[in-house]
Amino acid sequence: MSSPLDSLLSLSKRRGFVFQSSEIYGGLNGCWDYGPLGVELLRNVKEAWWKAMTYRDDIEGLDASILMHPKIWEASGHIGQFTDPMIDNKVSKARHRADTLIEDYIQKLQKKGKNDLATTIESRLNAAEQPSDFHSIIIDEQIPDPVSGTTDWTEVRYFNLMFKTFVGPVEDMSNTVYLRPETAQGIFVNFKNVLDSTRQKPPFGIAQIGKAFRNEINTKNFLFRTREFEQMEMQYFVKPGTEKEWFDYWFEQRWNWFINLGMDASVLRAKPHEKLAHYASAATDIEFLFPFGWGEIEGIHSRTDFDLKNHQEFSGKKQEYVDTVTKERYTPYVIETSVGASRSFMAFLCNAFAEEEVMAENGNSEKRSVLRFHPLLAPVKAAVFPLTSKDGLPEIAEPLYRDLQKTWRVQMDESGSIGKRYRRQDEIGTPFCITIDNQTIVDQAVTIRNRDTMQQERINISTVKEYLSAHI
């Protein structure tokens, strides 16, 4: 019996949402290609975020380079500290992230009802800092390798996640640069540029969407952990002492963004960090209930003035705000909202996906696969169906289709019964289907069918665009 994640993977490939990268060559682990419908959904997610974050007075947009000066990653701590604990099984040769191996084991204990033991191990994991700490948990609890089932492990060692490359024709250490592992640092090093070129003053933010790259030890769970992904990040610069109120404000804003785009509150939870990064004063993740369990889709962090002060120290350039009236001078504190575009894509896909029994045209029940996307996110907004390919119906449908196409991504489908056409559109998440029938010739009315309720109503063909605008 297939799992919900297997069903989602099957639909994603069959309907053109996501393909395995380099599939004809056997694929490249941890890399995925977005198909015709996938690029539309991903673009809609990013556009919804961009409008929510930058169509306001206090946030500016930015698009920083992927390749940046290597000293940036020294200042940020990534060269010295951007590491994951890695362990190998001696029998299977399988390589794992030690903390993930322990987390998966904790989940298995919880499913078996061994909550006390799970809580004890989780407490040890939260306190773990050195490779030996992770190794002790794995050995003490005799955590088995998921591949071989054996407990013969190597020592745990740290592994830096940044991809290296070289600038120029000579592959020399002096020419080493890195593919950025996050988009945030591009914002921090442009803080003064944005401040000086706009009329902004704290509190204000800088937002950007862009690719990031991490040489993950283990990629897993479809789009959840990949080596190439997109982030949507905003750094909000505030006066020291006001960071708590802005942290609370941005957590509420970001939580409501998911709810307003159709997420059910039952599949979301807030998870405050028990162990904070050394530069943070607060951190809370927004997690989504994926088919494999809870997983982070966004983090809201209070980063204090760590980043700007470090870049000031390493670059020798002041990263301060100076009030021209009061002459007050300070290094702003930062509230960060960091959401994965790829993970959000997967969460919205999981949230929308359903398989259910419905009544077929012949009166029997049949299975319907449906994606209940919020209309703003749906890759295709509407489909136009001429009931038959004769009697002048396609000639009526074509102008309507072309007119709607100027505003939205729409499809025209003339193949098969109306029931089969509905099923095809349900499976890709199209909110509205518009049928032109023989009665349309008489009264200029069409039938609009709602994806979620499957209810139908007749409206004049001249008001279709207005109807869709109101409902999308």
N, C-alpha and C positions, 0 to 999 in steps of 0.2 A: 504494500500500500504506500503510495507516494505521500511525502510530507507536504505541508503548505508551502514550504520554501521550494521544494521540487516543482510543485504546480506553478509557482510564480516564475521560476526559471524557464519552464517549458513555454509558458505564455509569452514571456519576454522575448524569447528567440522566435517563436512562431509568428508573433504579430509585429516584430520589428522594433522592440524597445531597446534591447541590449543583446549584443553578440560577444562571444569570447574573442578577445584580440588575437589576431594571427591564426585564426582557427584552422585554415587549410594547411598550416604548417605544424599543427598539433597544439597551438595555443601558446600564450605566454602567461605564466601564472601571475595572478594579481593585477592583470590589466584587462580592461573591458572597452568595447566600442559601443557607442550609442547609435542605434539605428534610426530610421526615418521618424518613427513616433517617439523614440527616446530623446532625440535632440529637441523635439518640440516640448516635451514635458520638462526636460532639464532647463530649457530656455525660459519656460513659463515660471518655474520655481525661482530662477535667478531674477527674472523681471519683477516678480511679486516681492522678493526681498529688497531689490534695489529701490523700488518705489516706496516701500514701507520705511526704508532707512534714509533715503536721500531726498525724497520729495517733501522736505521740511526745511526750516530756516537754519538749523544748527548743525547740519552734517554736510560735508563736502565729499565728492567722489575722487578716486585716485586709481591709477593703473600703473603700478610699479613694475620694474623689470624683474624677470625671473632670475637672471644672473646679476649678482651684486658683489661689491667689494668683499673679499674674504674676511677683512677685519670686522665686518658687521657681525659675522657669526662667532667671532671671538668675544665681541662685546656682549652679545646676547647670551653667551654661555653654551651655544649649540655645539661648538667644536669640542669642548671639554665635558659637557654633561648631557648631550642629546643622545642618550643610550638606552637600550633595552637589555634586560638580563636574558642570556641565551644559554640553552642546555641541549646536549645531544644524547640520544639513546644509543648505547654501544652496540645493541643487537640490530635494530632496524636502520640505524644511521639517520633517523628522522631528527630534524632540528626544531626546537620549540622555543617560544618565549616562556621563560620560567614562570612569570607572574600569571600569564594566560593559562598555562597548564594547571596551576593551582586554582585559579578562578573556576575553570571548567570542572575540576574535581569537587570544589565546594558546591557547585550547582547540582552535581550528581548526588551528593550527600543530602542536599535539601529535598530533592525529588524522592529520595528513599525515606524521608522523615527523620534523618539523623541531624536535626537542627542544632543540637548542643555542640556536637563535634564540628559542624560547619562553622558555627559562630566562633569557636576557639581558633580554628585555622584561619578564618578571615581576620581575626584580631592580630594574629601573628603576621599575616600578609600585609596588613596596613602599617605595621611597625617595621617591616623589612626595608633596609636601605642598602646593605652590602650584598655582593653576590653570595657570600656564605650564608646569609639569612634565608635567601630563597632556596639554596641547596639543602639547608637543614630541614626546612618544611617538607620538601619533596622526599628526602631520605627518611625522615622520622615517620611520615604518614604512608610511606611506601606507595607513592602515587605512580600508577603504571603508565607506560607509554601507550597512547591511543592506537598506535600502529601495530606494535608487537605484543603488547600486554605485559612486557617485562619491566623490571625496576632497576636495570643496570645503567646508571647514568654517569655522564662526565661531570666535571665541576661546572658551576655556573660562571660565566664571564660576561662582561659588558660588551655591547656591539653598537657602534655609532651608526645612526640611521641615515646620514646624509649621503647623497650621491655626489661623487667627485667628477669633475671634468677639467679641461684645460682651455685657456684662452690663448689663441695664437697657434702657430705651426709647430712649436716645440713643446713636447709633453714633459715639462720640467716642473718640479715642486713649486718653484717661484711663480709659475703661471696657473696654479691650482685655483679653481673656483668651484662653487657648489650649486647644485640645483636647490632652490629654496625649499626648506621643509615646512614652511608656513608663510603666510602672506603678511603677517603682522609687522615684521621688521621693516618691510618696505614703507609702511605707514609711519613708523617711528622716525626713520631717518629723513622723512619728508615733512616732519612736523613743522619745522620752521619755514619751509618753503610754502606750505599751505597757509600757515599763520600770516606770513608777510605778504602773500599775494591775494588774500581775501580780506573781508572786513570782519572776520570771526574773532572772537575772544572766548576764553573759557567761561561757561562750559560749552564745548563744541566737539564734534566728532569728525573722523575721516573714515570713509568706508571704501572697500574694494572687493572685487571678485576676481579670483585668479587660480591658476594651477599651482599645486605644491607636490612635492615628491619625497617619499620616504622609503628607504630600502628595508621594508618590513621583513622580519625574520620569518613570520608566518602570515600569509594572507588567507582569509577565510570568510565564509558567510556572504558570498556573492559580492555586493558592492560595499559591504560594511568596512572591510579593511583591505585596502588596495595600495599599490605602490605609486600610482599616479591618480590624483583626485583634485577636485576644485573646492576651494574654501570661500566663504562669504564672511568677511570679518569687518568689524567696526571698532575703532579705538576712540573712546570718549574721554576728552581731556578736561579735568575738573580741578577746582581749587582744593588744596589739601584741607581736610576737615569736613568736606562735603561728600566724600566718596561713599559713605554708607547709604545716604538717601538716593544717590544716583545708581548704586548697585541694585537697590530694591526696585527702583523705577525701571531699569533696563531688564531685570528679570521678568517683571510683569509684562512689559512690552513684548518681549520675545516669546513668552508663554502664550500670550493672546494671539500672536501671529500664527502659530500652528493651529490654535483652536478656530480662528477665523477662516482658515483655509481647509476646514473640514475634519481636522483631527478630533477624535473623541477623547475627552479628558481621561477616560478609563484606560487608554493605551499610552498615556503620558504620566511621568512622575518627575518630581524634583529630587535630586540627590546631592545634598551638600557634601563637599569633600571633607573627609575626616582628617586627612593629612594634607596640609597646604604646601605648595611650593614655597621655597625660602623667600621669594619676593612678594608673595600674595598675602592679602589680609582677609580675603573671602573668595570662595569659589563654589558655584553650584552648577551641576549639569542638568540639562533637560534630557531625560531618557525616554525612548520609545520601546514598546513591547513588540519586538520582532518575533518571527516564528521560532527563532532559536533562543529567545529570552530578552531581557532588558539590555539596551545598548544606548550609549550616548549619541545624541544627534546635535547638541549644542552645549557650549560651555559659556557661562557668564563669570568673569573673573575680575577681581579688584587687584590690580597689579602694582599698586602704589606708584612711586616715581622711579622704580628700578630701571626700566628700559631707557628712559630719557637721560637719566644720570649716567648710566653706563656708556651710552653713545656720546655723551658730553665728555666723559673721561677719555675714551679711546680716540675720539676724533679731534679733541681740543676745541670744539665749537660749542658755544653756549646753547643749551636747549631749554631756555627759560621763557616765561611770559612776563612782559613788563607792562603794567597799566600806565598808559600815557598821561592819565589825569592824576592818579594818586601816587604814581611812581612805585607802587608795590611791585615786587619782583619775586617770582617763585617758579619752581619746577612743578608742572602740573602732575597730579595723580591720574591714573588711567583706569577706566572701566572698559573691559573688553567683552564684546559679544562675538563668539566664534562658532560658526555653524558650517557643517560640511554640506556643500551643494549635492555631492554624490550620495551621501547618507540620507539627506532630506528627500532626494529623489526616491531612494529605496523605501524610506518610511512612508511617503505618500502613496507609493505603489502598493505596499503591504496594507496600508490603511484602507485603500480603495477596493482591494481585491475581495471578491466573494464568489462562492459557488452555491447555487440554490436551485430548488425545484420550482418550475413555473408551468403554467398551462400552455400547451402547444396549440397550433392552429387546428389540429385534428381532434382536440379535446383531451388528449392524453398529457400526462406530466412529462417534462423533460428537464435536463440540467441546463442551467444558464450560468455561464461565466461572465461576470460583470466587474467593471472597474468604476467605482462611484467617486470619481474625482470631483472636487469642487470645479465648477465651470471655468473659473479663471485658470486652473491648472490643466484642464483637459487638453490633450494634444490636438484633437479635432473637435470643434465646437458644435458642428451640425452636419447632418447628411441629408441630401436631397434625393428622393425616390420618385421617379415617374413610375406609376403603377404598372404600365405596360410600355413596350417599345413602339407602340403604334397609336393611332387615333390622335396624333398631334401632341401627346403628353410630353415626350422628350423636348419638343420645341417650346413648351411652356416652362419646363424645368430648367432648361439651359440658361436663359437670361437671369432667373432667380439665383441659380448656382453661381454664375459669374459675378453678380452684384454682391452676394454675401462674401465671395472670395476676396473682394477688395478690402474687407475689414477683418475677416477671421480665416483660420484654416478650416476648410470645409471639404466634404467629399460628395460626389454624385455616384450612386450605385443603381444600376439598371438590371443586375443579374440575380436570378433566383426569386423565390417567393418573398413576400413582405416579411414573413416570420424569420426567414433565414437572413435577410438583410438586417433586421433588428438585432439578431444574435451577433452578427459580425460587428456591428457598431457598439453593442453592449460590451463586447470583449475588449474593445480599445478605449472605452470610457466616454464615447460621444454622448453629450447630455440630451441632444434634441435631434429627432428625425422628422423630416417634413415630406409628406406624401402628396403627390399630385395625382388625382384620379379623374375619372370621366366627369364627375360632378363639378370638378374645378372649371371645366369648359363652360358650364352653365352659370355657376354662381361666383366664380373667381375666388373660391375658398379652398384652403389646403388643410390637411390634418397634421397637427404637431403632436408628436408622442414624446413623453417625458421618460428618460432612461430609468430613473429611480422608482417612480410610482407606476410606470407603464400606462398611465392615463393618457387619453387622447382628447384633443379639442380642435374645433374648426375655427380658423381665423381667415380673414381676407388676405390674399397673397400680397397685397400692397403694404400690410402691416407686419410682415414677417421680420424684417430687419429691426423694427422698433421693438417687437416682442423679444427677440434674442438679446438686444441691448439691455433691456430691463432685467432679463434673467441671467445674463452673464456678468 
